[in-house]
């Protein structure tokens, strides 16, 4: 089979190589899946660079989120068991963790429903307790993680403010349903959010960026507000001033979604049921901005790493020369 492999750490476009390799052999409790679509996530970039908390042995195939097909023809959503990731024609995954792919979504959309939407659901509902009528601020609102949070926030009845970088991404955020869009490249984020909230600030802030975005969050969080720390796409990990959290009376909440697989896997299944229902009702639909053939995976992973994409980019092995199969 064909698979992308990383033999040394570095930028994805430089270290990912498309090679002919043997199909992986499932271990105990694992299944072999034909990859129908693999969604590109920022952790794929970090793993190529050697900067992720999980460091699979070299060589490895990146791709942590797929829509696959079992040997008996079922469409499923899975997190491949590294080092046999999803940017390949076949991958392996833990049988107990397979989730049914929603009928309402195509393969690329189904592949994109899992990590970003589960993270959003756990962050907004399990951790922050978002309520209808509250104001939700989402950083990087046009990105893969942010776009999921925007849709989930709207589905929960929140007023959503999206912060983006650039006019093109601002247009995407509006299409996603943001009530207010702030272009950080053209506006003062703090002033714009305070104006949009009448000086009150946002009740819940969803931050997959870190760095300056986190600093801005502390300045616009409302009384009894909650800042959900999801990741550090900016590359800068902030050092919170806990005296500031005390004086302004807000909460800082960390979210490591992957822990729920071992700490409380039933919640992951419950979340998937909620997401499937929302998808069936049309309340959420992953924004897949690009579908690329397997041969285009390395360049696509690099674009995600460079921060120039919107929504999700999916690798679809059945595509030929960029045309739909």
C-alpha positions as CSV (number, residue, x, y, z in Angstrom):
1,X,0.0,0.0,0.0
2,X,1.0,3.7,-0.3
3,X,1.7,5.6,2.9
4,X,3.4,8.8,3.9
5,X,6.2,8.2,6.3
6,X,8.3,10.5,8.5
7,X,11.9,9.2,8.9
8,X,13.3,12.3,10.7
9,X,11.7,15.3,12.4
10,X,11.3,18.6,10.6
11,X,8.8,20.6,8.5
12,X,6.1,18.3,7.0
13,X,6.8,19.3,3.4
14,X,10.5,18.3,3.9
15,X,10.2,15.1,6.0
16,X,7.1,13.4,4.8
17,X,7.8,10.8,2.1
18,X,5.2,8.9,0.1
19,X,6.3,5.2,0.0
20,X,5.1,1.7,-0.9
21,X,5.0,-0.2,2.4
22,X,3.4,-3.4,3.8
23,X,-0.1,-3.2,5.1
24,X,0.0,-2.9,8.9
25,X,-1.0,-6.0,10.8
26,X,-3.5,-5.4,13.6
27,X,-2.5,-6.3,17.1
28,X,-4.7,-7.6,19.9
29,X,-7.9,-5.7,20.0
30,X,-7.2,-3.8,16.8
31,X,-8.8,-3.8,13.4
32,X,-7.5,-3.0,9.9
33,X,-9.3,-0.1,8.2
34,X,-9.4,1.1,4.6
35,X,-8.9,4.9,4.8
36,X,-11.8,6.7,3.2
37,X,-10.7,10.1,4.4
38,X,-8.1,11.4,6.8
39,X,-8.5,14.8,8.4
40,X,-5.4,17.0,9.0
41,X,-5.0,18.2,12.6
42,X,-2.3,20.5,14.0
43,X,-0.9,17.6,16.1
44,X,0.1,16.0,12.8
45,X,2.3,19.0,12.2
46,X,3.7,19.0,15.7
47,X,4.5,15.2,15.4
48,X,6.4,15.8,12.2
49,X,8.4,18.5,13.9
50,X,8.9,16.3,17.0
51,X,7.2,18.9,19.2
52,X,4.1,16.9,20.2
53,X,3.6,15.2,23.6
54,X,3.2,11.9,21.8
55,X,6.3,10.9,19.9
56,X,5.8,7.8,17.8
57,X,8.9,5.8,16.9
58,X,10.5,6.7,13.5
59,X,9.5,6.0,10.9
60,X,5.8,6.7,11.4
61,X,2.8,7.6,9.3
62,X,1.0,10.7,10.6
63,X,-2.8,11.2,10.5
64,X,-4.6,11.0,13.8
65,X,-8.2,11.2,12.6
66,X,-10.0,9.2,9.9
67,X,-13.2,8.0,8.4
68,X,-12.5,4.4,7.6
69,X,-14.1,1.2,6.4
70,X,-14.1,-2.1,8.2
71,X,-13.7,-5.4,6.5
72,X,-17.4,-5.9,6.7
73,X,-18.1,-2.6,5.0
74,X,-19.1,-0.3,8.0
75,X,-18.1,3.4,7.9
76,X,-16.5,4.3,11.1
77,X,-14.6,7.2,12.7
78,X,-11.3,6.3,14.4
79,X,-8.1,7.6,15.8
80,X,-5.5,5.4,14.1
81,X,-3.0,3.6,16.4
82,X,0.4,5.2,15.7
83,X,2.8,4.5,14.1
84,X,0.2,3.4,11.5
85,X,-1.5,6.8,11.0
86,X,-4.2,7.8,8.5
87,X,-2.2,9.4,5.7
88,X,-2.2,6.0,4.0
89,X,-4.4,3.6,2.1
90,X,-4.9,1.5,5.2
91,X,-4.5,2.1,9.0
92,X,-5.1,0.2,12.2
93,X,-7.2,1.3,15.2
94,X,-8.5,0.0,18.5
95,X,-11.7,-1.9,17.9
96,X,-13.3,-0.7,21.2
97,X,-12.9,2.9,20.2
98,X,-14.5,2.8,16.8
99,X,-17.5,5.2,16.4
100,X,-20.2,4.9,13.7
101,X,-19.8,7.6,11.0
102,X,-23.0,9.7,10.8
103,X,-25.1,9.1,7.7
104,X,-25.7,12.9,7.4
105,X,-22.0,13.5,6.6
106,X,-19.8,12.4,3.7
107,X,-16.4,10.7,4.4
108,X,-14.3,13.9,4.7
109,X,-16.9,15.6,6.9
110,X,-17.2,12.5,9.1
111,X,-13.4,12.4,9.5
112,X,-13.5,16.0,10.6
113,X,-16.3,15.5,13.2
114,X,-14.2,13.8,15.8
115,X,-11.3,15.5,17.5
116,X,-12.2,19.2,16.9
117,X,-15.9,18.7,17.7
118,X,-15.3,16.4,20.7
119,X,-12.8,19.0,22.0
120,X,-15.4,21.8,21.5
121,X,-18.2,19.8,23.1
122,X,-16.1,18.9,26.2
123,X,-14.6,22.4,26.4
124,X,-17.9,24.3,26.1
125,X,-20.2,22.0,27.9
126,X,-18.3,19.7,30.2
127,X,-15.7,22.2,31.4
128,X,-17.2,25.7,30.9
129,X,-20.9,25.0,31.3
130,X,-21.9,27.3,28.5
131,X,-25.5,28.4,28.8
132,X,-27.9,29.7,26.2
133,X,-27.8,33.5,26.1
134,X,-24.2,33.7,27.2
135,X,-21.5,35.3,25.0
136,X,-18.8,33.0,23.7
137,X,-15.6,34.3,22.2
138,X,-13.7,32.0,19.9
139,X,-10.1,32.6,18.9
140,X,-9.0,31.4,15.4
141,X,-12.7,31.1,14.6
142,X,-12.2,30.2,11.0
143,X,-9.8,27.3,11.7
144,X,-10.5,23.6,12.2
145,X,-10.8,23.7,16.0
146,X,-12.3,27.2,16.1
147,X,-15.0,26.6,13.5
148,X,-16.2,23.6,15.4
149,X,-16.5,25.7,18.6
150,X,-18.4,28.4,16.7
151,X,-21.0,25.9,15.4
152,X,-21.4,24.2,18.8
153,X,-21.7,27.6,20.5
154,X,-24.5,28.6,18.1
155,X,-26.2,25.3,18.5
156,X,-26.2,25.9,22.3
157,X,-27.9,29.3,21.9
158,X,-24.9,31.4,22.7
159,X,-24.0,34.8,21.1
160,X,-20.7,34.1,19.3
161,X,-17.8,36.5,18.7
162,X,-15.1,35.1,16.4
163,X,-11.6,36.4,16.3
164,X,-9.7,35.8,13.0
165,X,-6.6,36.9,11.1
166,X,-7.5,38.4,7.7
167,X,-10.4,39.4,5.6
168,X,-10.8,36.0,3.9
169,X,-11.0,34.3,7.3
170,X,-13.5,36.9,8.5
171,X,-15.8,36.0,5.6
172,X,-15.6,32.4,6.6
173,X,-16.4,33.2,10.2
174,X,-19.5,35.1,9.2
175,X,-20.6,32.2,7.1
176,X,-20.1,29.9,10.0
177,X,-22.6,32.0,12.0
178,X,-20.5,34.3,14.2
179,X,-22.7,37.2,15.4
180,X,-19.6,39.4,15.6
181,X,-16.3,39.0,13.8
182,X,-13.1,40.7,14.8
183,X,-10.1,40.8,12.4
184,X,-7.1,40.9,14.7
185,X,-5.0,42.2,11.8
186,X,-7.2,45.3,11.2
187,X,-8.7,45.9,14.6
188,X,-7.8,46.1,18.3
189,X,-9.3,42.9,19.6
190,X,-9.7,44.1,23.2
191,X,-11.5,47.3,22.2
192,X,-13.7,45.6,19.6
193,X,-14.8,42.9,22.1
194,X,-15.5,45.4,24.8
195,X,-17.6,47.5,22.4
196,X,-19.5,44.4,21.2
197,X,-20.3,43.4,24.7
198,X,-21.1,46.8,26.1
199,X,-18.0,46.7,28.2
200,X,-19.1,43.5,30.0
201,X,-16.8,41.0,28.2
202,X,-17.3,37.4,27.2
203,X,-18.7,34.7,29.5
204,X,-16.7,31.9,27.9
205,X,-13.5,32.2,25.9
206,X,-12.3,29.3,23.8
207,X,-8.6,29.6,23.1
208,X,-6.7,27.1,20.9
209,X,-4.0,29.7,20.2
210,X,-2.2,30.8,23.4
211,X,0.3,33.7,23.3
212,X,-1.2,37.1,22.6
213,X,-4.7,35.6,22.3
214,X,-4.6,34.4,25.9
215,X,-3.4,37.9,27.1
216,X,-6.3,39.4,25.2
217,X,-8.7,36.9,26.7
218,X,-7.8,38.0,30.3
219,X,-8.6,41.6,29.4
220,X,-12.1,40.8,27.9
221,X,-13.3,38.0,30.2
222,X,-16.5,38.8,32.0
223,X,-17.2,38.6,35.8
224,X,-17.4,34.8,36.6
225,X,-16.2,34.1,33.0
226,X,-14.3,31.0,32.0
227,X,-11.3,30.8,29.7
228,X,-10.9,27.4,28.2
229,X,-7.3,26.6,27.3
230,X,-7.3,24.1,24.4
231,X,-3.9,24.5,22.8
232,X,-1.1,26.7,21.7
233,X,-1.2,27.0,17.9
234,X,0.8,30.3,18.2
235,X,3.7,28.3,19.7
236,X,3.8,30.5,22.8
237,X,2.6,29.0,26.1
238,X,1.4,31.8,28.4
239,X,2.1,32.0,32.1
240,X,-1.1,33.1,33.7
241,X,-1.1,35.7,36.5
242,X,-3.3,34.0,39.1
243,X,-3.6,37.2,41.0
244,X,-5.3,38.6,37.9
245,X,-7.8,35.7,37.9
246,X,-8.5,36.3,41.6
247,X,-9.0,40.1,41.2
248,X,-11.3,39.7,38.2
249,X,-13.0,36.6,39.5
250,X,-12.7,34.3,36.4
251,X,-11.7,30.7,35.9
252,X,-8.9,29.2,33.8
253,X,-9.9,25.7,32.6
254,X,-7.5,23.3,30.9
255,X,-8.8,20.7,28.4
256,X,-6.9,17.6,27.3
257,X,-9.6,15.7,25.5
258,X,-7.5,12.6,24.9
259,X,-7.5,11.9,28.6
260,X,-11.2,11.0,28.5
261,X,-10.4,7.9,26.4
262,X,-8.8,6.4,29.5
263,X,-10.4,8.3,32.4
264,X,-14.0,8.2,31.2
265,X,-14.5,6.6,27.8
266,X,-18.3,6.5,28.2
267,X,-18.3,10.3,28.0
268,X,-16.6,10.1,24.6
269,X,-19.4,7.8,23.3
270,X,-22.1,10.1,24.8
271,X,-20.5,13.1,23.2
272,X,-20.5,11.3,19.8
273,X,-24.2,10.6,20.2
274,X,-24.8,14.3,20.8
275,X,-22.7,15.3,17.8
276,X,-24.4,12.7,15.6
277,X,-27.8,14.1,16.6
278,X,-26.7,17.7,15.9
279,X,-25.3,16.7,12.5
280,X,-28.6,14.9,11.6
281,X,-30.5,18.1,12.5
282,X,-28.1,20.2,10.4
283,X,-27.0,22.2,13.5
284,X,-23.4,21.4,12.9
285,X,-21.5,20.5,9.7
286,X,-17.7,20.3,9.5
287,X,-16.3,23.0,7.2
288,X,-14.1,21.0,4.8
289,X,-12.3,23.6,2.8
290,X,-10.2,21.3,0.7
291,X,-10.2,17.6,-0.3
292,X,-6.8,16.5,-1.6
293,X,-5.6,13.2,-3.0
294,X,-3.1,11.1,-1.1
295,X,-0.2,12.5,-3.1
296,X,-1.0,16.0,-1.9
297,X,-0.9,15.2,1.8
298,X,2.5,16.6,2.7
299,X,1.9,19.9,1.1
300,X,-1.5,20.1,2.8
301,X,-0.1,19.3,6.2
302,X,2.5,22.1,5.6
303,X,-0.3,24.6,4.8
304,X,-2.1,23.7,8.0
305,X,1.2,24.2,9.9
306,X,1.7,27.5,8.2
307,X,-1.8,28.7,9.3
308,X,-3.0,29.6,5.9
309,X,-6.0,27.2,5.7
310,X,-9.6,27.6,6.9
311,X,-11.8,24.9,8.3
312,X,-10.5,21.4,7.8
313,X,-8.4,19.9,5.0
314,X,-9.1,16.3,4.3
315,X,-6.8,13.7,2.5
316,X,-9.0,11.4,0.4
317,X,-7.1,8.5,-1.0
318,X,-9.8,7.7,-3.6
319,X,-9.3,11.1,-5.3
320,X,-7.3,11.1,-8.5
321,X,-5.5,14.2,-9.7
322,X,-7.7,16.3,-7.4
323,X,-11.0,15.2,-9.0
324,X,-13.7,13.4,-7.1
325,X,-13.8,9.7,-7.4
